[in-house]
Amino acid sequence: MKDILSTDLERFKAVVETYGAREEAWPTADHEMMQRLLETSDVARSLLRQEKKFDLLLQEQSRPIVASSDLLGRVLVNAEDINQGSLFRSLWPFGSLWQPAAGMAVAACIGILLGFSSPNILNNGDEYTLNDTVFSGGTMIDLETEYENL
């Protein structure tokens, strides 16, 4: 009998600790055993009282803290002081944009100029390139003779 009572008390304690002191939160399969233990056992009633106190403490601690309107006003004023300006200023906080844009444009122009003026490094000697002088004469006869000499 004591073994059954101790296992029932262990189950009672587990249910009360898991689901709290409210009977409607307990599993329906355990209601009959829990009611019987509450009627017969002082230990069960003590466990339930402790759990009710704990549940009350949790409810008191879980109430939301309401901020005063003064605090809310100060937060909003500080937020406005921090975020002064447009979306562009928040995305680019480094000052004016023309300086880095001008630097990138100059670098691009120098790169293009160097690309056009540099020698053809892929030239393999068998082919004529645009940089080489292909025709030395100006008449049609000179062109024919140069073509035959190739």
C-alpha positions in Angstrom: 0.0 0.0 0.0 2.8 2.4 0.9 4.5 1.6 -2.5 1.4 2.6 -4.4 1.0 5.7 -2.2 4.6 6.7 -2.8 4.4 6.2 -6.6 1.1 8.2 -6.6 2.8 11.0 -4.6 5.7 11.0 -7.0 3.3 11.3 -9.9 1.3 14.0 -8.1 4.5 16.0 -7.5 5.6 15.6 -11.1 2.2 16.7 -12.5 2.0 19.7 -10.1 5.5 20.8 -10.9 5.0 20.4 -14.6 1.5 21.8 -15.1 1.1 24.1 -12.1 -1.5 24.3 -9.3 -4.5 24.8 -11.6 -6.6 21.7 -11.8 -7.8 22.5 -15.3 -4.2 22.3 -16.6 -3.6 18.8 -15.2 -3.9 15.8 -17.6 -7.4 14.4 -17.6 -6.1 10.8 -17.0 -4.6 11.9 -13.6 -7.5 13.9 -12.3 -9.1 11.1 -10.3 -5.8 10.0 -8.6 -4.9 13.7 -7.9 -8.3 14.4 -6.2 -8.0 11.2 -4.2 -4.5 12.2 -3.0 -5.7 15.8 -2.1 -8.5 14.3 0.0 -6.3 11.8 1.9 -2.7 13.0 2.0 -1.3 16.0 3.9 1.9 15.8 1.8 -0.1 16.2 -1.4 -2.0 19.3 0.0 1.4 20.7 1.1 2.9 20.2 -2.3 -0.2 21.9 -3.9 0.1 24.9 -1.5 3.8 25.3 -2.3 3.0 25.2 -6.0 0.2 27.8 -5.6 2.7 30.1 -3.9 5.2 29.5 -6.7 2.6 30.2 -9.4 1.6 33.4 -7.7 5.2 34.5 -7.5 5.6 33.8 -11.2 2.5 35.8 -12.1 3.8 38.7 -10.1 7.2 38.6 -11.8 5.7 38.2 -15.3 3.7 41.4 -15.2 4.9 43.8 -17.9 6.7 46.9 -16.7 5.0 50.0 -18.0 7.4 52.8 -18.9 6.5 56.3 -17.9 5.6 58.8 -20.6 8.6 60.9 -19.6 11.0 58.0 -20.4 9.3 57.4 -23.7 9.6 61.0 -24.6 13.3 61.0 -23.7 13.9 57.9 -25.8 12.1 59.5 -28.8 14.1 62.7 -28.5 17.4 60.8 -28.3 16.4 58.8 -31.4 15.7 61.9 -33.4 19.1 63.3 -32.3 20.9 60.2 -33.4 19.1 59.9 -36.8 19.4 63.3 -38.3 19.2 63.3 -42.1 18.0 61.3 -44.9 18.3 57.7 -45.9 21.3 58.5 -48.0 23.1 60.0 -45.0 22.4 56.8 -43.0 23.7 54.6 -45.9 26.8 56.8 -46.5 28.0 58.4 -43.3 31.5 59.3 -44.6 30.8 62.8 -45.8 30.4 64.0 -49.3 30.1 61.5 -52.1 31.8 63.4 -54.9 35.3 62.8 -53.7 35.3 59.0 -53.8 33.2 59.0 -57.0 35.7 61.4 -58.7 38.6 59.2 -57.5 37.0 56.1 -59.0 36.2 57.9 -62.3 39.9 59.1 -62.6 41.1 55.6 -61.9 38.8 54.2 -64.6 40.0 56.8 -67.1 43.6 56.0 -66.4 43.0 52.3 -66.8 41.3 52.8 -70.2 44.1 55.1 -71.4 46.7 52.6 -70.3 44.8 49.8 -72.0 44.7 51.6 -75.3 48.2 52.9 -75.3 50.1 49.8 -74.1 51.7 47.4 -76.6 50.0 44.3 -77.7 51.5 41.7 -75.4 49.6 38.9 -77.0 51.4 39.4 -80.4 53.1 36.3 -81.6 55.1 37.8 -84.5 53.3 35.9 -87.3 50.4 38.2 -87.5 50.2 41.9 -88.3 48.9 44.1 -85.6 47.3 47.5 -85.7 50.5 49.0 -84.2 52.7 47.8 -87.0 53.0 49.5 -90.3 51.6 47.1 -92.9 51.8 49.0 -96.1 54.8 51.2 -97.0 53.6 52.4 -100.4 50.8 54.5 -101.4 49.9 53.3 -104.9 48.1 50.2 -106.0 51.2 48.8 -107.7 53.2 49.0 -104.5 50.4 47.2 -102.6 50.4 44.4 -105.2 54.2 43.9 -104.9 54.1 43.9 -101.1 51.3 41.3 -101.2 53.3 39.1 -103.5 56.3 39.4 -101.1 54.4 38.2 -98.2 
